[in-house]
Amino acid sequence: MEQSGADLIDPEARYANYFSIGQAACEIVFEFAQFYEGDREPHAHTRIITTPIHANKFLALLSDSLQKYQAQYGPIAEAPNE
């Protein structure tokens, strides 16, 4: 069942500016973290493990959301190399 953000009850909100993705034959792993100047390592706070099918659905939803964002607010600038 697909839910919108409004359907979720009190989800925890976390800021992430550092991401990594790994994969195996039957799963995709997304890791979200915070990383700031002076930090030696990113501070990972959330790991999502899902199937390739659901990761592909996530990709489509993310792509659609970014297209809508850019239509409303304009192009997204490239992040500096890290």
Backbone as CSV, one residue per row, in Angstrom:
resi,resn,N_x,N_y,N_z,CA_x,CA_y,CA_z,C_x,C_y,C_z
1,MET,0.841,-1.179,0.000,0.000,0.000,0.000,0.883,1.238,0.000
2,GLU,0.614,2.148,-0.894,1.376,3.391,-0.994,0.729,4.439,-0.104
3,GLN,1.565,5.157,0.671,1.061,6.193,1.545,1.708,7.518,1.188
4,SER,0.965,8.581,1.371,1.564,9.902,1.230,2.053,10.346,2.593
5,GLY,2.862,11.375,2.629,3.382,11.889,3.890,2.274,12.248,4.862
6,ALA,1.133,12.704,4.351,0.021,13.089,5.214,-0.623,11.879,5.891
7,ASP,-0.412,10.689,5.344,-1.016,9.488,5.905,-0.209,8.912,7.061
8,LEU,1.040,9.321,7.206,1.901,8.765,8.241,1.639,9.463,9.568
9,ILE,1.707,8.700,10.647,1.456,9.253,11.969,2.786,9.516,12.664
10,ASP,3.083,10.795,12.904,4.270,11.222,13.642,5.567,10.558,13.189
11,PRO,5.907,10.638,11.913,7.193,10.065,11.496,8.344,10.922,12.023
12,GLU,9.460,10.280,12.329,10.648,11.006,12.776,11.264,11.696,11.564
13,ALA,11.629,12.946,11.714,12.273,13.698,10.636,13.759,13.828,10.948
14,ARG,14.600,13.477,9.998,16.051,13.574,10.149,16.617,14.265,8.922
15,TYR,17.607,15.120,9.126,18.284,15.802,8.035,19.427,14.926,7.541
16,ALA,19.607,14.844,6.236,20.717,14.080,5.662,21.356,14.911,4.550
17,ASN,22.675,15.003,4.594,23.413,15.662,3.516,24.523,14.752,2.989
18,TYR,24.465,13.495,3.380,25.437,12.495,2.937,24.677,11.193,2.733
19,PHE,24.915,10.542,1.589,24.163,9.339,1.235,25.102,8.289,0.660
20,SER,24.768,7.047,0.893,25.470,5.971,0.199,24.446,4.896,-0.145
21,ILE,24.753,4.156,-1.200,23.860,3.093,-1.657,24.698,1.866,-1.962
22,GLY,24.232,0.729,-1.496,24.882,-0.542,-1.793,23.848,-1.516,-2.335
23,GLN,24.327,-2.599,-2.899,23.396,-3.573,-3.447,23.946,-4.986,-3.364
24,ALA,23.024,-5.897,-3.312,23.286,-7.336,-3.419,22.250,-7.866,-4.404
25,ALA,22.277,-9.133,-4.658,21.368,-9.711,-5.663,19.897,-9.462,-5.329
26,CYS,19.547,-9.456,-4.061,18.127,-9.362,-3.708,17.776,-8.143,-2.861
27,GLU,18.722,-7.209,-2.688,18.392,-6.034,-1.884,19.221,-4.818,-2.288
28,ILE,18.659,-3.654,-2.003,19.324,-2.376,-2.175,19.360,-1.739,-0.792
29,VAL,20.510,-1.174,-0.424,20.674,-0.567,0.898,20.956,0.925,0.729
30,PHE,20.093,1.762,1.296,20.269,3.209,1.310,20.727,3.603,2.704
31,GLU,21.795,4.372,2.792,22.232,4.896,4.082,22.213,6.421,4.024
32,PHE,21.659,7.012,5.067,21.530,8.458,5.177,22.336,8.912,6.382
33,ALA,23.059,10.036,6.220,23.939,10.498,7.282,24.046,12.020,7.256
34,GLN,24.679,12.535,8.293,25.058,13.947,8.362,26.573,14.007,8.350
35,PHE,27.103,14.945,7.557,28.553,15.093,7.447,28.858,16.573,7.322
36,TYR,29.653,17.080,8.244,29.971,18.495,8.270,31.473,18.712,8.257
37,GLU,31.869,19.906,7.821,33.278,20.262,7.790,33.886,20.012,9.168
38,GLY,35.031,19.362,9.178,35.699,19.034,10.428,35.395,17.630,10.927
39,ASP,34.323,17.020,10.437,34.013,15.640,10.821,34.985,14.702,10.128
40,ARG,35.401,13.675,10.827,36.258,12.655,10.211,35.442,11.670,9.398
41,GLU,34.290,11.347,9.880,33.401,10.379,9.234,31.977,10.915,9.261
42,PRO,31.159,10.512,8.302,29.740,10.887,8.375,29.071,10.191,9.556
43,HIS,28.059,10.825,10.105,27.301,10.255,11.219,26.017,9.644,10.659
44,ALA,26.071,8.350,10.377,24.915,7.654,9.803,23.806,7.565,10.843
45,HIS,22.571,7.793,10.390,21.447,7.708,11.324,20.317,6.821,10.819
46,THR,20.272,6.541,9.516,19.172,5.737,8.999,19.669,4.824,7.885
47,ARG,19.273,3.570,7.956,19.584,2.603,6.896,18.261,1.978,6.464
48,ILE,17.981,2.080,5.172,16.774,1.491,4.601,17.209,0.348,3.687
49,ILE,16.676,-0.824,3.928,16.965,-1.990,3.087,15.661,-2.365,2.392
50,THR,15.729,-2.474,1.067,14.517,-2.770,0.308,14.867,-3.663,-0.883
51,THR,13.860,-4.069,-1.593,14.072,-4.907,-2.774,14.407,-4.041,-3.986
52,PRO,15.046,-4.600,-5.003,15.280,-3.825,-6.224,13.982,-3.288,-6.835
53,ILE,12.909,-4.038,-6.752,11.623,-3.580,-7.297,11.161,-2.316,-6.580
54,HIS,11.246,-2.312,-5.248,10.811,-1.144,-4.493,11.794,0.014,-4.634
55,ALA,13.071,-0.270,-4.785,14.059,0.786,-5.041,13.757,1.456,-6.381
56,ASN,13.351,0.685,-7.362,12.996,1.237,-8.662,11.761,2.132,-8.540
57,LYS,10.805,1.735,-7.736,9.623,2.567,-7.474,10.043,3.868,-6.791
58,PHE,10.962,3.771,-5.834,11.490,4.949,-5.146,12.152,5.892,-6.155
59,LEU,12.932,5.348,-7.071,13.595,6.145,-8.102,12.567,6.917,-8.942
60,ALA,11.488,6.248,-9.336,10.452,6.905,-10.131,9.772,8.022,-9.328
61,LEU,9.475,7.762,-8.058,8.848,8.779,-7.213,9.780,9.964,-6.989
62,LEU,11.064,9.695,-6.755,12.048,10.756,-6.552,12.200,11.595,-7.818
63,SER,12.289,10.940,-8.959,12.410,11.643,-10.233,11.200,12.543,-10.477
64,ASP,10.013,12.028,-10.241,8.785,12.808,-10.413,8.778,14.002,-9.466
65,SER,9.161,13.791,-8.226,9.181,14.865,-7.236,10.178,15.957,-7.622
66,LEU,11.364,15.570,-8.099,12.366,16.558,-8.498,11.923,17.341,-9.734
67,GLN,11.234,16.688,-10.661,10.699,17.395,-11.824,9.680,18.451,-11.394
68,LYS,8.812,18.088,-10.452,7.819,19.036,-9.942,8.502,20.184,-9.196
69,TYR,9.529,19.874,-8.415,10.276,20.895,-7.684,10.876,21.905,-8.655
70,GLN,11.542,21.398,-9.695,12.188,22.283,-10.662,11.179,23.093,-11.466
71,ALA,10.039,22.532,-11.733,8.999,23.287,-12.445,8.526,24.463,-11.587
72,GLN,8.504,24.285,-10.279,8.033,25.343,-9.387,9.138,26.317,-8.998
73,TYR,10.360,25.808,-8.726,11.417,26.635,-8.160,12.611,26.875,-9.089
74,GLY,12.668,26.192,-10.213,13.781,26.356,-11.137,14.821,25.251,-10.982
75,PRO,15.857,25.314,-11.826,16.880,24.256,-11.826,17.570,24.118,-10.468
76,ILE,17.993,22.910,-10.191,18.725,22.601,-8.968,20.217,22.701,-9.284
77,ALA,20.939,23.466,-8.489,22.377,23.629,-8.698,23.101,22.320,-8.371
78,GLU,24.227,22.111,-9.027,25.056,20.940,-8.736,25.716,21.095,-7.362
79,ALA,25.834,20.006,-6.625,26.522,20.029,-5.327,28.018,20.112,-5.581
80,PRO,28.750,20.779,-4.695,30.202,20.814,-4.861,30.789,19.414,-4.686
81,ASN,31.926,19.158,-5.319,32.582,17.855,-5.151,33.004,17.691,-3.709
82,GLU,32.739,16.501,-3.200,33.089,16.235,-1.797,34.180,15.208,-1.733
